[in-house]
């Protein structure tokens, strides 16, 4: 995971945490030092981003997957490709997380992907 130092043993995440739960891009985290290497300890502050993981059932270059990723970008997301089968979705604070979730759920119902929520940092709506 990439992070930028923000004080002693505090870091700001600068990529989408593809394989971690409870974290999103831009979150501030505390770390401990183990043999001079920072190791995650806890979340100091969430910043309003949400994270989803997509597991592609075919290939990320398939037209239906490319279409989904383009749609997510238009909905206000950044997409980080991890492998040909796995992508992480960073839902920016300004984005409608419910519209993003509906797009992911629709693609899952069609059998294109499976997805899971890594962290929801958007406030609930009433």
C-alpha positions as CSV (number, residue, x, y, z in Angstrom):
1,X,0.0,0.0,0.0
2,X,1.3,3.5,-0.8
3,X,1.2,6.1,1.9
4,X,2.6,9.6,2.5
5,X,4.1,10.5,5.9
6,X,1.9,12.9,7.9
7,X,3.7,13.1,11.2
8,X,5.4,10.6,13.3
9,X,3.9,7.1,12.7
10,X,1.0,8.7,10.9
11,X,0.4,8.2,7.1
12,X,-2.2,9.2,4.5
13,X,-3.1,6.3,2.1
14,X,-2.4,7.3,-1.5
15,X,-3.8,4.3,-3.4
16,X,-6.9,2.3,-3.2
17,X,-6.5,-0.5,-0.6
18,X,-7.3,-3.4,-2.9
19,X,-7.0,-6.3,-0.4
20,X,-7.8,-4.5,3.0
21,X,-11.1,-4.0,4.8
22,X,-12.0,-0.9,6.7
23,X,-9.8,1.5,4.6
24,X,-10.2,3.8,1.7
25,X,-8.0,6.2,-0.3
26,X,-6.9,9.2,1.6
27,X,-7.6,7.8,5.1
28,X,-5.1,8.7,7.8
29,X,-3.6,5.7,9.5
30,X,-1.3,5.1,12.5
31,X,1.5,2.7,12.2
32,X,4.1,1.1,14.5
33,X,7.7,0.5,13.5
34,X,8.9,-3.0,13.2
35,X,12.6,-3.3,12.4
36,X,12.3,0.3,10.9
37,X,9.4,-0.6,8.7
38,X,6.0,1.1,9.3
39,X,3.2,-1.5,10.0
40,X,-0.5,-0.6,10.1
41,X,-1.8,-0.2,13.6
42,X,-5.2,1.5,13.2
43,X,-7.3,4.1,11.3
44,X,-6.8,7.6,12.7
45,X,-9.4,9.2,10.5
46,X,-11.6,8.3,7.5
47,X,-12.0,10.9,4.7
48,X,-15.3,10.1,3.1
49,X,-14.2,7.8,0.3
50,X,-15.6,4.3,-0.1
51,X,-13.9,1.2,-1.5
52,X,-15.3,-1.8,-3.5
53,X,-13.5,-4.8,-4.9
54,X,-14.6,-6.2,-8.2
55,X,-13.8,-9.8,-9.2
56,X,-14.2,-10.2,-12.9
57,X,-15.6,-13.5,-14.1
58,X,-14.2,-13.4,-17.6
59,X,-11.4,-10.9,-18.3
60,X,-11.2,-7.2,-17.5
61,X,-10.9,-6.4,-21.2
62,X,-14.3,-8.0,-22.0
63,X,-16.7,-5.3,-23.5
64,X,-19.2,-5.6,-20.6
65,X,-16.4,-5.1,-18.0
66,X,-14.9,-2.2,-19.9
67,X,-18.4,-0.7,-20.1
68,X,-18.9,-1.1,-16.3
69,X,-15.5,0.5,-15.5
70,X,-16.3,3.4,-17.8
71,X,-19.7,3.8,-16.1
72,X,-18.2,3.8,-12.7
73,X,-15.7,6.5,-13.7
74,X,-18.6,8.6,-15.0
75,X,-20.3,8.2,-11.6
76,X,-17.3,9.7,-9.9
77,X,-15.1,6.8,-9.1
78,X,-11.4,6.0,-9.7
79,X,-10.6,2.5,-10.7
80,X,-7.3,0.8,-9.8
81,X,-6.5,-2.4,-11.7
82,X,-4.8,-5.1,-9.5
83,X,-4.9,-8.1,-11.9
84,X,-6.8,-9.2,-15.0
85,X,-9.5,-10.4,-12.6
86,X,-9.4,-7.9,-9.7
87,X,-10.0,-4.2,-9.6
88,X,-10.5,-1.8,-6.8
89,X,-13.1,1.0,-7.0
90,X,-12.5,4.3,-5.1
91,X,-15.8,6.1,-4.7
92,X,-15.0,9.7,-4.3
93,X,-16.8,11.7,-1.6
94,X,-18.8,13.7,-4.1
95,X,-20.1,10.6,-5.9
96,X,-23.5,9.0,-5.3
97,X,-22.4,5.8,-3.5
98,X,-25.9,4.4,-4.0
99,X,-25.7,4.8,-7.8
100,X,-22.3,3.1,-7.8
101,X,-23.6,0.2,-5.6
102,X,-26.6,-0.2,-8.0
103,X,-24.3,-0.4,-11.0
104,X,-22.1,-3.0,-9.3
105,X,-25.1,-5.0,-8.2
106,X,-26.6,-4.9,-11.7
107,X,-23.3,-6.2,-13.2
108,X,-23.3,-8.9,-10.6
109,X,-26.8,-10.0,-11.4
110,X,-25.8,-10.3,-15.0
111,X,-23.0,-12.6,-14.0
112,X,-20.3,-10.2,-15.2
113,X,-18.6,-9.7,-11.8
114,X,-18.8,-10.4,-8.2
115,X,-18.1,-7.5,-5.8
116,X,-17.6,-6.8,-2.1
117,X,-17.4,-3.7,0.0
118,X,-14.1,-3.0,1.5
119,X,-15.2,0.2,3.3
120,X,-18.1,2.6,3.1
121,X,-17.0,6.0,4.1
122,X,-20.1,7.9,2.7
123,X,-22.6,9.0,5.2
124,X,-26.0,7.3,5.1
125,X,-28.9,9.2,3.5
126,X,-32.3,9.5,5.1
